[in-house]
């Protein structure tokens, strides 16, 4: 029996038939077999590698809509007296960051953690869904690109 294939991603729908929980890294995909919470196996086959957001949904050909849920993952909750400065250093290292009112959430990385502690941050290990801010140059993450003969200089 072949798997249902979806090439359609729907932005934030209210009613879904099922859900699939994916980590931040797993939500960056193009072609992958996923398994929903109800056990439905389906193939995602998107035209381009895409950063899928929490709350979006995959539409299967038979009308089933499967909502994407940000899975809980191991993170650092970053707090400190100068959160703006800490956020700048995180962004300067192109590290995905979820910005809350009183804290920043980042994926656990001992090197980044050590740098932040050196800057006066307090790190607390937490396990929560991770929905970081999109990029400065458009929605979501970017993917490395190649240049043709008319490429711009770097």
WOSUL-V73817 format. One record per residue. N is the residue number from 1. RES is the residue in one small letter. OMEGA is omega in radians with two decimals (999 if undefined). D_CENTER is the distance of its C-alpha to the mean C-alpha in whole Angstrom. Layout:
n:res:omega:d_center
N:RES:OMEGA:D_CENTER
N:RES:OMEGA:D_CENTER
This chain:
n:res:omega:d_center
1:x:-3.13:31
2:x:3.13:28
3:x:2.97:25
4:x:-3.10:24
5:x:3.03:22
6:x:3.03:20
7:x:-3.03:19
8:x:3.06:18
9:x:-3.08:15
10:x:3.11:16
11:x:2.97:15
12:x:3.12:15
13:x:-3.12:18
14:x:-3.05:20
15:x:3.09:22
16:x:-3.14:20
17:x:-2.99:22
18:x:3.13:20
19:x:3.00:16
20:x:3.12:14
21:x:-3.11:12
22:x:3.04:9
23:x:3.11:7
24:x:-3.13:3
25:x:-3.13:6
26:x:3.11:7
27:x:3.06:5
28:x:-2.98:6
29:x:3.02:10
30:x:-3.11:13
31:x:-3.07:16
32:x:3.02:16
33:x:3.11:18
34:x:3.09:16
35:x:-3.11:18
36:x:3.10:18
37:x:3.13:19
38:x:3.10:22
39:x:3.13:22
40:x:3.06:22
41:x:3.12:21
42:x:-3.13:20
43:x:2.99:19
44:x:-3.12:16
45:x:-3.09:18
46:x:-3.11:16
47:x:-3.11:18
48:x:2.99:16
49:x:-2.96:13
50:x:3.00:10
51:x:-3.08:6
52:x:-3.10:7
53:x:2.97:6
54:x:3.12:8
55:x:3.04:12
56:x:-3.10:12
57:x:3.00:14
58:x:3.11:16
59:x:3.09:19
60:x:-3.07:22
61:x:-3.10:25
62:x:3.10:27
63:x:3.10:25
64:x:3.07:23
65:x:-3.10:20
66:x:-3.10:17
67:x:3.08:14
68:x:3.13:11
69:x:3.07:10
70:x:-3.13:8
71:x:3.04:10
72:x:3.12:12
73:x:-3.09:11
74:x:-3.06:13
75:x:2.89:13
76:x:2.90:16
77:x:-3.06:17
78:x:3.06:18
79:x:3.13:21
80:x:-3.06:24
81:x:-3.11:27
82:x:-3.07:26
83:x:3.13:22
84:x:3.12:22
85:x:3.12:23
86:x:3.12:21
87:x:3.12:18
88:x:-3.13:20
89:x:3.09:20
90:x:3.14:16
91:x:3.13:15
92:x:3.10:18
93:x:3.10:17
94:x:3.13:14
95:x:3.10:12
96:x:-3.04:8
97:x:3.01:10
98:x:-3.06:10
99:x:3.05:14
100:x:-3.10:16
101:x:-3.01:20
102:x:-3.13:21
103:x:3.01:18
104:x:3.05:15
105:x:3.08:12
106:x:3.05:11
107:x:-3.14:11
108:x:3.10:14
109:x:-3.06:16
110:x:-3.13:20
111:x:3.11:21
112:x:3.11:18
113:x:3.13:20
114:x:3.12:23
115:x:-3.11:23
116:x:3.09:22
117:x:3.10:25
118:x:3.11:27
119:x:3.08:26
120:x:-3.13:27
121:x:2.94:24
122:x:3.14:24
123:x:3.05:21
124:x:3.10:21
125:x:3.13:19
126:x:3.03:17
127:x:-3.04:15
128:x:2.97:13
129:x:-3.09:10
130:x:3.13:7
131:x:-3.09:6
132:x:3.10:7
133:x:3.04:9
134:x:-3.11:9
135:x:-3.14:11
136:x:-3.04:15
137:x:3.12:16
138:x:-3.08:14
139:x:3.02:11
140:x:-3.08:8
141:x:3.07:8
142:x:-3.13:11
143:x:3.12:13
144:x:-3.12:16
145:x:3.11:19
146:x:3.14:23
147:x:3.04:26
148:x:-3.07:29
149:x:3.12:33
150:x:-3.04:32
151:x:3.06:29
152:x:-3.14:29
153:x:3.06:30
154:x:999:27
